[in-house]
Amino acid sequence: MVLLGAHGSIVSVALGDSVHVFIPTTASASKHVVVKHGDGVVVRDFSICEAHKLLATVGDDKTVKVVNIESGSVVLSQTFPKKLTCVKIVSSTCDSEGCRVVVGDRQGFVFTVGTKTKQVQQLLGHTASLITGLALSPHNDTFLLSADRDEKVRVSHFPKTFDIQGFLLGHGKFVTEIVTGTFPSASAADTETFVGLTGSGDGKLRIWELPSCRKLSTVDIAHDSSTPLASIAYSPRTGLVAATAENSSVVHLHRLTFVANGDGGVSVDVEVLVPIDLTSKDTDPAEPLVCAFDAQDNLLVVNPAGAPGTRFASFVPVRGSEKAEDQSAAGFALKPCLEGSQLSEKAQAINSSLKDSALNWGTFALIVLVWFLGASILCQHCNASIVTCYLLLVSFNICRRLLFNTGPSRVWRDPNTESTLFDKHEVAVDKRAILNNLRDRAAGNKKRKVAETASSKSGEESGSADKKRPNP
């Protein structure tokens, strides 16, 4: 799987079990650092603290790992009872005593752990629903937003998460993405308010005023209630929003204009811009696009299934009377990276990483062919035993796993479920359906007991009436 993040001037891409971090060193160069979470352990989420150069990653090994990007030393490695799905570094808590890291797991619990104290504390829990996303408010991390598969987002005060501010309700399906940011300086009257963007499995983007938990607008991105949103990026200074959906190679662009109301709240005007279509003959729609805005408001897009050398693209906003050769959207244009520029260095390094980690289907097909030929010859002429055939199967499976683990994992679709758990690229059991089934069964049993009780009472009453009736 592929993840993209832009934390200030640092751009990072997660590929398989590693995170590629690009730290600017000069105006035209950047340092490329590769941080590995674990051998063969796919990175499910990561977070970066730019001020202290810390990288936190979580994977399928139930472990959160915090690494100092500059020195390469492991600051924290903490194992939890369940698999972790998301992680956030609380930058406002970083000091000489370390930082606090917030993680969410598949059982619906959110924990915090200190990089120095190593003390684990449970912050909150969602009822029988795995955590699909975490976000912190941009104003000194005073609020913690946690999303789950039960179509809701909880807004809690941080670190006193027992004080619940409210809930973001109204999602048609499970929440896939959650992003927070500040209002543009000319739009927000109150510095404590901030904007929240959520994406869900019904293909819609919802815009919220926080911490009042008031929904401002709903934008249909996928135009299909069964297509989840894949990625959301927000640029607070320009008000631009980029969103991508599953099974699509199109980046949908919108411009948000916030207006202060007389009652102290805000309203939003959503302007639909021309989308950026990255579809080509080499593009596989099964690999969704991932996007993010950097510190210069450039839109960075990673296309995992694109042609080699073009999997990383950058889009620069056109300002004022500036013009670009390739106009792809109103107010947005694709500009080629200049040779020797910092963005060019990052693009080349990211494209190289994506190219090296891409799945080599030719090699895979060759291994399959050689394996079948060898197995047929061995079984026909050597009278191979069952144990030998089993060893051949094991060797083939090892080769297959080695090949597939080097590249971005594809979204596996379960034909028995309506959709996939997109946010971490794996299928999970729909606990909501299980709970509904249990409730239906409990309700049926209750009705059956009530009917049996009523019938038994009516039988007793008829029996007592027969006893009271005098014999003729």
N, C-alpha and C positions, 0 to 999 in steps of 0.2 A: 504494500500500500504506500501511497505518496501523500505527504503532508507538507504544507507550505506555511511559513510564518515570517512576518516582518516586524521586528521589535526595534523601533527606532531606526538606527542606521544598520542594524544587523539583519541579514536575510539568511534564513535557514530552511533546509529541505530535508525531510525525513524519508529515507528509502530503505525499506526492509528493516534490518536490525541496526541501522546507523543513521545519524543525523549529520548532514553537511552544513557547517556554519561558515558564513562569509563575513568577516569582520573588516571594516575599512581601515586601512593603515595610512594611506595618503589620498589625495584628491583623485588619483587615477588607478589605484591598486587596492586590493583587499587580500586579507589572509584567509586561506581555506583550511578549516579545521574539521576533521572527521571524528565524531564521538560515537562509539559503539555501545549500545545498551547491553547486549549479550549475544553470544554466538547462536545464530538462528532464531533469536527472539525478536519478533516483529514489534516495532515501536508503534504503540496505539495513540499516543499523544505526547506532546512536549511543550515546555514553556521556558522562556528565557528572561532573565533579569539583566538588562543591558548595563546598569550601573555597576554591578558587581561581577559581571561576566560569568553568570551561573546558568547552567542548562539542566533542566529536570525532565526526565523521560520515564514513561511507564510502558510496560509490555505484558505479554502473556505469562510471564514468570512470577506474577503477583508482587513485583518489586518496583519501588520508585527509587530512581538513582539520580543524584544531583552531582554534577561534575563542574569543576572550574575550567572554563573553556581555554584560558590562557595557559595555565600550568598543566592541565590534563589530570589533575588529582581528583579522586572521588571524595566529595564532601559528605555525602550521605548515601547509604544503601539500606533501605528498610523494606522488609517483607511483610505482607498483609495476608489475612486468611483467604480472601477472595481475589479474583483477577481485577486489576485496576483498569478503568476505562478512560480517565481524563486526569489532568494535573494542571495546577496553577501555582506559580511562585508569587507570594504576596510581597511585592517590591517595597511597600511602605514599612514593612517590618524588618527589612534588611539593615543590619548595623554590625558593629564589631562582635556581637554575640551570635551572629548568624541570621538566617532567614526562616520564615515559616512557609511550609509547602502544604497546599491543600490538594487532596486526591479524592476521587470518587470511584466506587467499585460496582461490580455487577449485581450486588445484593441490595443496592439502594442506599448505602451509607456513605457519608462524607467525613473524612478524617483530616486532621492537621498534624504535622510533625515538624519539629525544629531541627535545623541542620547541625546545631551545636548540642542541644540538650538531648536529642534523639527520643524525646517523649512524644508518644502518640496519644491524641485526644480525639474522641468522636464528637463531631460538630452537630450533625443532624442525620436524619434518615427519611427516605421516601418509602412509602408503603409498598413492599413487594414489587419494586420496579427499579431496574438498573439505571444508573446515572449516565446520561448521554452527553452532558456538557456542563462546564463550569465557567463562570465569568465574574469579574470583580468590577465594582463601580470605578470610574476614572478619577473620582475625587477621594484620594487617600484610602482607597479600598474599604470604604465604610459599609458597603453592602456586598453580599455574596449571592449570586444567582446560580441556582442549580436546576438543571432540566432533567426530565426522565421520559420514559416511554409511555407514561400515562397521560400524555397530552397537556402537561402543565409545567410551569416554571415557578419555583419558589424563590421569593426575594426575602432574604434574612439579613439582619444587622450582623456585622462582623466586628469583633470575634464572638459577640454574644448572640449566637445564632438561634437561641431559644426565643428571642424577640423577633417574631415574624412580621415583616412589613406588609406582605400581601402575596398574591399569586397572579401569574399571567395565564389566564384561561381563554379558551376559545379555539385552541388548535384542533384541526380536524383529525389528526393522527399524531403519532409520536414526534417529539421534538428532536430534530437532527443537528441544529446549529444555534448558537446563541452568541451575540456580539454586543458589546457596549461601547459607547463613545460619548464625547461631549457635544453639546449643541454648538453650532457656529457662534462666534462671539457676538454677532449682531442680532442673534435670534433669541438667546436665552436671557430672561430677566433675572432668574435665580441661579446662582452659581452652584447650588446643591443639586439641581435637577440634571438629568442626563438622559440620553436616548438609548433604547434597547432594540435590537433587531433579532428576531427569532425565525427560524425556518423549520418546517415540519414535513411529515410524510405525505401530506396532501398537496405538496408542490406550491405552497403559498408562503409569502414573506410578510411578516407582521411587524409593525412599527409601534413602539411603546414609549410613553412618557414615564420616566422613573424619577424618584421612587413612588410616585403616586399610583403606579400600576394601571395607568389609563391607556387603552389602545387608541392610537391615532389613525392608523390606516392599515388596510390589508391589500397586498399586491399579489396577483396570481402570476407566478413566474413560469411554471411548467405547463399550465393549462391542461393539467391531467391530475386528477385526484389520487392516482395510484403511483405518481412519480415523485419521490422525495427530493428535497433540495440537498445539494451536495456541499456547497461552500458559499459563504457570505463574507464580503469585505466592505468596510465603511471607512470613508475619509472625512473626518470631522471638519477640516478646514474648507473643503470644497463642497461638502454635502453629497458626494457621489457614493452610490451603492452599487456594487457588482455582485451578482448572484449566478450560480450555476446549478443545474439539475442533473440527476442521473440520466443515463442514456442520451446525452446531448453534448455536443461540442460547441455550444454557443454560450457566450458570456452576456448576460442581460444587464443593462446599465440603466440606472435611474438617478435623477438628481432631486434631493430633498431640500425644500425651502420651508423653514420653520418661522412661524409668525406668532408673536406673543399676544395672548388674549387679555381682555380687561380683567378677568377673574384670577389672573396670576398663572394660568396654564398656557399651553402652546397648541397650535394646530399646524398641520403639515400639508404642503402641496407637493405631490409626487409627479415629476415630469419624466415621461418615458423617453429614453434616448435610443438611438439606433444600436441594436446589439452587435457584438463582435462575433463573427462566425469563423471558427477555426476548423471547420470540417474540411477534410481532404480525403483523398483515396486511401491514404495510409492511416487514417484516424479510426480507432475503434470506439464507438459510443459507449461500450460497456465500461470504459475507463473514464470516469467523470473528470472534468477540469477542476483545478484547485487555484484559487486566486487570493491575493492580498495586496494591500496598499503599503508602500514604504514611507519613510519619513519625508520624502520629497513629493508625495502624493502620486507617484508613479504606480500604475496598476501592473502587478506581476502575475503572470499566469503560467501554470505548469500543466502541460498536456501529456500525461504519462504514455499515451498510445500514439503520439504523433511521430512523424518521420524523424530519424536520427539527426541531431543538430538543430532541430526546431521545437524541441519539447519545452523550452523555456522562452517566453516572449514578454516584452515590456511595452506598456502603452503609456504615453506621456500626455497629460492634459494640455490642450491648446488654449493659450491665454490671450485674450484681447484680439488683436489683429493678426496674430501669428497664424501661419498656414503650414500645412504639411502636405507632402506628396500623396500619401495614402490616407485619405479622409475616411475613417471607418465609423465615426459617430459624431453627433452634434456636440461640439466641445471636447471631443476626444479623438486622438489620431494615433496611429501606429507609426512610430519613428524608429528607424534602424539605429542600433547602438553604434556610437562613434568608436572607431578603433582607439584603443588605449584608455577609454573611459572606464570608470569604476563599474558601471552597469555592464559594460562589455566584458570585463573580466569575470564578473559574477555569472553572466549568461554563458560564457564559454565553459566555466568550471561546472555549472549546474548541468549543462547539456552533456558534458563529458561524463559526469556521474550518472546521469540518466541513461546514456548510451551504454556505458559499461555494465549497468545493472539490468538492462533490458533483457528479456527472455529470448534466447537464441533458439528459435523454432527449428532451424535447419539441423543444429546439433542434436536437439531432442529427437527429431525424426530419424536421424542416423543411428542414434543409440537404440531406439525402438526396433529399427530394422535389423541391426546386428544382434540384438538380444533374441529376436524371434528366430533368426537363422541359426544362432548357436543352440537355442533350446530345441529346435526341430531336429538338428543333426544329433544332438546328445540323446534325445528321446528315441530316435530311430535306430541308431547304430550302437549306442552304448548301453541300452536297456537301463536307463536311469531310474533310480528309485524315487519314491515320493519325497524323501528328505532332500534329494538333489534338486528336484523341481521347486521345492519350497525355498531352498537357498537361492535359486535363480530369481524367484519372485521377490525375495527380500532385497537382492542386489539391484533389481530393476526399480523397486520402490525407492531405494536410497538414491539412485541416480536421478530419478524423477524429482525427489524432494530437493536435492542439491541444485538442480536447474531452476525449479520454481521459486526457491527461497532467495535466489539472487535478484530477481526482478520484482516489480510491484505486483502484489497479489490482486487477483481479480475479484469482483463481487460475485460470490456464489449465490445463486437464487434457489431457494427451496420451492419446488412446485406445489407443496402443500400449504404454503403460507402466502398471504396476499402481497407482502413486500419484504424487504430485507432491512436489517439493522445497518443503515448506511454509515452512520457516523464512525464506526470502527471496522467497517468492511467485514462483518461476519454476521451470520444468521443466529438470532437468539429466539428462545421460546417466547411466544406472546403470552406473558403472564396475565395480561388483562383478560384474554379469552379463557384462560384456565379458571381465573377467579369468577368470571361470569358463568361459566359452566357449573362451578361448584355452587354458586348462589342459586342457579336454576334448579339444580338437584336438591339443594336444601329446601327451596320453596316447594318443590314437588313433594318431598317427603313430609313437609309440614302440612300441605293440603291433604295428603293421604291420611296422616294421623288425625286431622280434624274430621275428615269424612268417617274414618273408623270410629272415632269417639262419638260422633253424632249417631251413627248407626247402632252402636252399642247402647247408647242412652235411650234411643227409641225402642230398642228391643226390651230393655229393662222396664220402660214405662208400659209397654203393651203387656208384659208378663205380670206386672203388679196390678194392672187393670183386670186381667183375667182372674187373679186371685181374689180381688175384691168383689167380683160379680157373683151373686148368689146362685147356688145350684138349683135347677128347676125341680 
